[in-house]
């Protein structure tokens, strides 16, 4: 009997200092690792790797990329030595090609912090193979962080709108979020952090998502997570 894959999951990774913060989102991500401890490999789509065409990491031992600045020194000492998965990379590459899209295999790319931070919280032993799939420059993905004491009304309104669209499987609204959502330019000045959610939504065949976690960090930074499970 074939093992059932885990459902597509969108996770907000927050600031690079998330592993050092005692906040609800960090604890939620750790609990996800416990729930899915038997997973064989993970494909991550991070907001921090953009290319002109889709690229898939094929490195069997990807290095840890510290692609952030101005954070505590201890973060730069972290090495997350999770293995890659050439098999999953090949399968992913073939699926992209089968859909009529050009793709590339990247043997040198490591894991950026949009991937290794949540992975080290979920699988601290680094015993689960991880690969990455890049975003594309011409696509709209985003989320720049805003700092404040409490979420502003615009942030609350956008988060409520996004949650409604995801949980009702409203593909049309998600595709046109810049035109019809409340305060899209403030919530997402750039589209890169929303693009992974769009990809996960598509991977789930546009089915209705469920709110797996909801919290706020540093004011207007939504730490929501959605799971697309039958």
C-alpha positions as CSV (number, residue, x, y, z in Angstrom):
1,X,0.0,0.0,0.0
2,X,1.3,3.4,-0.9
3,X,1.7,5.9,1.9
4,X,-0.6,8.9,1.8
5,X,1.2,12.2,1.3
6,X,0.6,15.0,3.8
7,X,-1.7,17.7,2.6
8,X,-0.2,20.9,1.1
9,X,0.5,23.4,3.9
10,X,1.2,27.1,3.8
11,X,3.3,28.4,6.8
12,X,4.2,32.0,7.7
13,X,7.9,31.8,8.8
14,X,8.0,35.4,10.2
15,X,11.3,37.0,11.0
16,X,14.6,35.0,10.8
17,X,14.6,35.2,14.6
18,X,11.6,32.9,14.9
19,X,13.7,30.0,16.3
20,X,14.6,32.2,19.2
21,X,11.1,33.6,19.9
22,X,8.7,32.1,22.3
23,X,5.5,32.9,20.3
24,X,2.4,30.8,19.3
25,X,3.5,30.5,15.7
26,X,6.8,28.9,16.7
27,X,5.1,26.4,18.9
28,X,2.6,25.6,16.2
29,X,5.3,24.8,13.6
30,X,7.0,22.5,16.1
31,X,3.7,20.7,16.7
32,X,3.3,20.2,12.9
33,X,6.6,18.3,12.9
34,X,5.3,16.0,15.6
35,X,2.1,15.4,13.7
36,X,3.9,14.6,10.4
37,X,7.0,13.0,11.9
38,X,6.8,10.1,9.4
39,X,7.0,12.2,6.3
40,X,9.6,10.8,3.8
41,X,10.6,14.1,2.2
42,X,9.5,17.8,1.9
43,X,9.2,20.1,-1.0
44,X,9.4,23.8,0.1
45,X,8.6,26.9,-1.9
46,X,10.2,29.9,-0.2
47,X,9.6,33.6,-0.9
48,X,13.4,34.0,-0.8
49,X,14.4,32.3,-4.1
50,X,13.3,33.8,-7.4
51,X,14.4,32.8,-10.8
52,X,13.3,33.5,-14.4
53,X,12.0,29.9,-14.9
54,X,11.3,27.2,-12.2
55,X,14.4,25.6,-10.7
56,X,14.5,22.6,-8.4
57,X,17.3,21.8,-6.0
58,X,19.0,18.5,-6.6
59,X,21.9,18.8,-4.2
60,X,22.0,15.7,-2.0
61,X,23.5,17.8,0.9
62,X,22.3,21.4,0.6
63,X,24.1,24.0,2.7
64,X,22.4,26.5,5.0
65,X,22.0,30.0,3.5
66,X,21.9,32.9,5.9
67,X,20.2,35.3,3.6
68,X,19.3,38.0,6.2
69,X,21.1,40.9,8.0
70,X,21.1,42.6,11.3
71,X,19.9,39.7,13.5
72,X,21.5,38.0,16.5
73,X,24.9,36.4,15.8
74,X,23.7,33.0,17.0
75,X,21.4,32.7,14.0
76,X,24.4,32.9,11.6
77,X,26.0,30.0,13.4
78,X,23.1,27.6,12.7
79,X,23.8,24.8,10.2
80,X,20.7,22.8,9.3
81,X,22.2,19.7,7.6
82,X,19.0,18.1,6.3
83,X,19.7,15.9,3.2
84,X,18.3,16.7,-0.1
85,X,16.2,14.3,-2.1
86,X,17.3,13.8,-5.7
87,X,14.4,11.4,-6.2
88,X,11.8,14.0,-5.2
89,X,13.6,16.6,-7.2
90,X,13.4,14.5,-10.3
91,X,9.7,13.8,-9.7
92,X,9.1,17.5,-9.3
93,X,11.1,18.5,-12.3
94,X,9.2,15.9,-14.5
95,X,5.8,17.1,-13.2
96,X,6.7,20.7,-14.3
97,X,7.9,19.5,-17.7
98,X,4.9,17.3,-18.1
99,X,2.7,20.5,-17.7
100,X,4.4,22.0,-20.6
101,X,6.7,24.4,-18.6
102,X,10.5,24.7,-18.9
103,X,12.4,23.9,-15.7
104,X,16.0,23.6,-14.5
105,X,17.8,21.5,-12.0
106,X,20.0,23.4,-9.6
107,X,22.7,21.3,-8.0
108,X,24.4,24.1,-6.1
109,X,21.6,25.9,-4.3
110,X,21.3,25.4,-0.6
111,X,18.3,26.0,1.7
112,X,17.4,29.7,2.4
113,X,16.0,30.8,5.7
114,X,12.4,30.7,4.3
115,X,12.9,26.9,4.3
116,X,15.4,25.9,6.9
117,X,13.8,28.0,9.7
118,X,10.5,26.2,9.7
119,X,12.1,22.9,8.8
120,X,14.5,23.0,11.8
121,X,11.5,23.7,14.1
122,X,9.5,20.9,12.5
123,X,12.4,18.4,12.2
124,X,15.2,19.5,14.6
125,X,17.1,16.3,14.0
126,X,17.5,17.2,10.3
127,X,16.5,13.7,9.3
128,X,13.9,14.5,6.7
129,X,15.1,15.2,3.2
130,X,14.2,18.7,1.9
131,X,14.2,20.2,-1.6
132,X,13.2,23.7,-2.8
133,X,11.3,25.0,-5.8
134,X,11.9,28.6,-6.9
135,X,9.5,31.3,-7.5
136,X,9.5,33.3,-10.8
137,X,10.4,37.0,-11.2
138,X,7.3,37.7,-13.3
139,X,4.9,36.3,-10.7
140,X,3.3,38.3,-7.9
141,X,4.4,37.0,-4.5
142,X,4.9,39.0,-1.3
143,X,4.7,40.0,2.3
144,X,6.8,42.8,3.8
145,X,6.7,43.0,7.5
146,X,5.1,45.9,9.4
147,X,5.9,46.5,13.0
148,X,3.4,47.9,15.4
149,X,2.0,47.3,18.9
150,X,-1.3,45.8,17.7
151,X,-2.6,44.8,14.2
152,X,-4.0,47.9,12.4
153,X,-7.5,47.7,11.1
154,X,-6.2,47.4,7.5
155,X,-4.2,44.3,8.5
156,X,-7.1,42.7,10.2
157,X,-9.4,43.4,7.2
158,X,-6.9,41.9,4.7
159,X,-6.3,38.8,6.9
160,X,-10.1,38.2,7.2
161,X,-10.5,38.6,3.5
162,X,-7.7,36.2,2.7
163,X,-9.0,33.6,5.2
164,X,-12.4,33.8,3.6
165,X,-11.0,33.3,0.1
166,X,-8.9,30.4,1.2
167,X,-11.5,28.6,3.3
168,X,-14.2,28.9,0.6
169,X,-11.9,27.8,-2.2
170,X,-12.4,31.2,-4.0
171,X,-9.9,30.9,-6.8
172,X,-11.2,33.9,-8.7
173,X,-10.7,36.2,-5.6
174,X,-7.2,35.0,-4.9
175,X,-6.2,35.5,-8.5
176,X,-7.5,39.1,-8.4
177,X,-6.5,39.9,-4.9
178,X,-4.7,43.2,-5.9
179,X,-7.9,44.5,-7.3
180,X,-10.6,43.3,-4.9
181,X,-9.0,42.7,-1.5
182,X,-8.9,45.4,1.2
183,X,-5.6,47.3,1.4
184,X,-3.5,44.9,-0.8
185,X,-0.6,47.4,-1.2
186,X,-0.3,47.8,2.5
187,X,-0.7,44.1,3.4
188,X,1.6,43.0,0.6
189,X,3.8,45.7,-1.0
190,X,5.4,43.0,-3.0
191,X,3.7,39.7,-4.0
192,X,6.5,37.3,-3.2
193,X,5.2,36.1,0.2
194,X,1.7,35.3,-1.2
195,X,3.0,33.4,-4.2
196,X,3.7,30.2,-2.1
197,X,0.1,30.3,-0.9
198,X,-1.1,30.4,-4.5
199,X,1.1,27.4,-5.4
200,X,-0.1,25.4,-2.4
201,X,-3.8,26.3,-3.3
202,X,-3.2,25.0,-6.8
203,X,-1.5,21.8,-5.5
204,X,-4.6,21.2,-3.5
205,X,-6.7,21.3,-6.6
206,X,-8.2,24.6,-5.4
207,X,-10.1,22.9,-2.6
208,X,-11.3,24.7,0.4
209,X,-8.6,25.3,3.0
210,X,-8.8,25.2,6.8
211,X,-7.3,27.6,9.2
212,X,-4.6,25.6,11.0
213,X,-3.1,28.5,13.0
214,X,-3.9,32.2,13.5
215,X,-1.8,34.7,15.4
216,X,0.0,38.1,15.1
217,X,3.6,39.0,15.6
218,X,5.3,42.4,15.8
219,X,2.0,44.2,15.2
220,X,0.8,43.8,11.7
221,X,2.7,40.6,10.8
222,X,0.1,37.9,10.3
223,X,1.3,34.4,11.2
224,X,-1.6,32.5,9.7
225,X,-1.3,28.9,8.4
226,X,-3.7,27.0,6.2
227,X,-4.0,23.3,5.5
228,X,-5.8,21.7,2.6
229,X,-6.9,18.4,3.9
230,X,-10.0,16.4,2.9
